[in-house]
């Protein structure tokens, strides 16, 4: 485990202190959780962007879209709202 020192504006430190005290965390726990959350969100955004690029590169074909629509119609055929669904 490594120790680090960081500089923060006073207002930010006050907000962090209030937040961490309310949650009962130590400063180390607070920052560790904050960094984990940041890294996880960044990884999720990268995966999302990769998915979008892949989808844009290889969108569904007309046949795949027709199959998806037919599957949905079949899956909801016995539903009470079937008459509200546009074919």
N, C-alpha and C positions, 0 to 999 in steps of 0.2 A: 504494500500500500504506500502511496506517495502523498506527501503533503504539498499543498500549493498556497501561494499568497496571491490575492487578487485585489484590485482597487475598484471601488464602487462609489458612485455619487451618494452623498449622505441620505437623500430622499429615498433612493432605491434600497439602501441598507435598512432604513427605518421600516419600509414596507415589507421587506424580507423578514425582519425581526418580528413584526406583528404577525405575519402569516405563519412563520415557523413556531412561534410561541403558542398560537391558537391550535396548531396541530400537535404540539408536544414534541416536535422534532428537534434534534440538535442541528447546528449549522451544517455540519458534515452531511447529515441525513437529508436535509433540505436541498443542498446543492447536488448531492449524488442523485436524488430523485429528479431534480430539475434537468440535469444533464441526461439522465436515462430517458426521460420523456422527450427531450429535444432530439436525441439521437434516434429514438424509435420513430418519431414523427418524420424526421428527415428520410429515414429508410423507407417508410410507407409512401412518402411523396415520390421517391425515386422509383419504387415498384409501380406506383400508379402511372407515372410518366412513361415507364417502359411498356406497361400494358396498353396505354393509349397509342404509343408509337406502333406497337405490334398490330393493334386493331386497325389503325389508319393504313398500315402497310398491307394488311390482309383482312379487309372487311368481309362480312358475310356475303355469300352469293345469293342470288335471287331464290335458288332452290332451298338454301338453308333458312332463309326468311319465311318462305312458304311452309316449310316443315314446322318451324317454330309456331307460326300462327295456327296451323292445323292442330298441333299438339295442345295449345292453349284452349282452342275451341272444344276439343275433346275432353280436356281435363275439367272444364267448367260447364259442360253440356247439361248436367243435372242441377245446376245451381239456380236458385230462385231469381237471380238477376240476369239470367241468360237472355231475356228479351231486351234488356237494356244495352247489351253489348252489340256494337255495330260490326257487321260481318265484313 
